[in-house]
């Protein structure tokens, strides 16, 4: 995966439901968004019950400063290893796969089906109105 859209859970949810054992995200997150990847990485691991390896670019590049902080998060959302924000060096960590959350329920089993979209009968265009079935 790439970092584009880590703020939204759709890709990870789809991969988890298809049987993924691990998420790996390659990113280039820069200042002032350093905390974003920590929050989203843990959130995606927790809600899907899968470990997440987040690899982020580090150091300056032109006018940008990439924040590093590559991280390995357990299926329970706990940080297992985290790199420096200033060095291209990652600590070694071992993961036994498949790994599932040991303390949380399987949130994926609780997901509802997507809600249907109602069409405007006169124009045939989607109105964006949603109905419960």
C-alpha positions in Angstrom: 0.0 0.0 0.0 1.1 3.6 -0.3 0.3 6.3 2.2 -2.3 8.0 -0.1 -5.5 7.5 1.9 -4.3 6.0 5.1 -6.7 8.3 6.8 -9.5 6.2 5.4 -9.9 2.6 6.2 -11.4 1.2 2.9 -8.3 -0.4 1.4 -7.2 -2.1 4.6 -10.7 -3.3 5.4 -10.9 -4.8 1.9 -7.5 -6.5 2.2 -8.3 -7.9 5.7 -11.6 -9.3 4.5 -9.8 -10.9 1.6 -7.5 -12.8 4.0 -4.4 -10.5 4.4 -2.1 -11.4 7.3 -0.1 -8.1 7.4 -0.4 -4.6 6.2 2.8 -2.9 4.8 2.6 0.8 4.0 5.3 2.7 2.1 5.1 6.4 2.8 6.7 9.8 2.4 5.0 11.7 5.2 6.6 15.1 6.0 6.3 17.9 8.6 3.9 19.0 10.0 2.1 15.6 9.6 4.4 13.5 11.8 1.8 12.4 14.2 -0.7 11.4 11.6 1.0 8.2 10.6 1.3 7.0 14.2 -2.5 7.5 14.7 -3.6 6.0 11.4 -1.2 3.1 11.6 -2.4 2.0 15.0 -6.1 2.6 14.1 -5.9 0.4 11.0 -4.2 -2.4 13.0 -6.8 -2.2 15.7 -9.9 -2.1 13.6 -8.7 -4.9 11.3 -6.9 -7.0 14.0 -3.8 -7.3 11.9 -0.2 -6.1 12.4 0.9 -3.1 10.4 4.5 -2.3 9.1 4.7 1.4 8.2 7.8 2.5 6.4 8.3 6.3 6.1 10.9 8.4 4.3 13.3 10.3 6.5 15.3 13.5 6.2 15.3 16.6 4.1 14.5 16.8 0.3 14.4 20.2 -1.1 12.0 22.3 0.9 10.4 19.2 2.6 11.5 17.4 5.7 10.3 13.8 5.9 9.6 12.8 9.5 10.8 9.1 9.4 9.5 7.2 12.4 8.9 4.0 10.5 6.9 1.7 12.8 5.8 -1.8 13.4 2.4 -2.1 15.2 0.9 -5.3 16.6 -2.5 -6.5 15.7 -3.6 -5.0 19.1 -2.3 -1.6 18.0 0.8 -1.6 20.2 4.1 -0.3 18.9 6.5 -3.2 18.6 9.4 -1.2 17.0 9.9 2.4 15.9 12.7 4.0 13.9 14.2 7.4 14.6 12.8 10.6 13.1 16.3 11.5 11.9 18.2 8.3 10.9 17.7 5.8 8.1 17.9 2.9 10.6 15.1 0.5 11.6 15.2 -1.8 14.6 14.7 -5.5 14.0 11.4 -7.1 15.0 10.0 -10.6 14.6 6.4 -11.2 13.8 4.7 -14.6 13.8 2.1 -14.7 11.0 -0.7 -15.0 10.8 -1.3 -12.8 13.8 -4.7 -11.7 15.0 -5.7 -9.5 17.9 -5.7 -11.4 21.2 -7.7 -8.9 23.2 -10.2 -7.4 20.8 -13.3 -8.8 19.1 -13.2 -9.3 15.3 -14.6 -5.9 14.2 -14.8 -7.0 10.6 -17.5 -9.5 11.5 -19.6 -6.5 12.7 -19.6 -4.6 9.5 -22.8 -3.9 7.7 -23.2 -4.3 4.0 -22.9 -1.1 2.0 -26.1 0.9 2.0 -27.9 1.1 -1.3 -28.1 4.4 -3.3 -31.5 5.7 -4.4 -31.7 6.9 -8.0 -33.7 10.0 -9.0 -36.5 8.4 -11.1 -37.0 11.6 -13.2 -33.4 12.3 -14.2 -31.9 8.8 -13.6 -29.0 10.5 -11.7 -27.9 9.3 -8.3 -29.1 11.6 -5.6 -26.8 10.4 -2.9 -29.8 9.6 -0.6 -29.3 6.4 1.3 -32.0 4.1 2.6 -31.9 1.3 5.1 -32.9 -2.2 3.9 
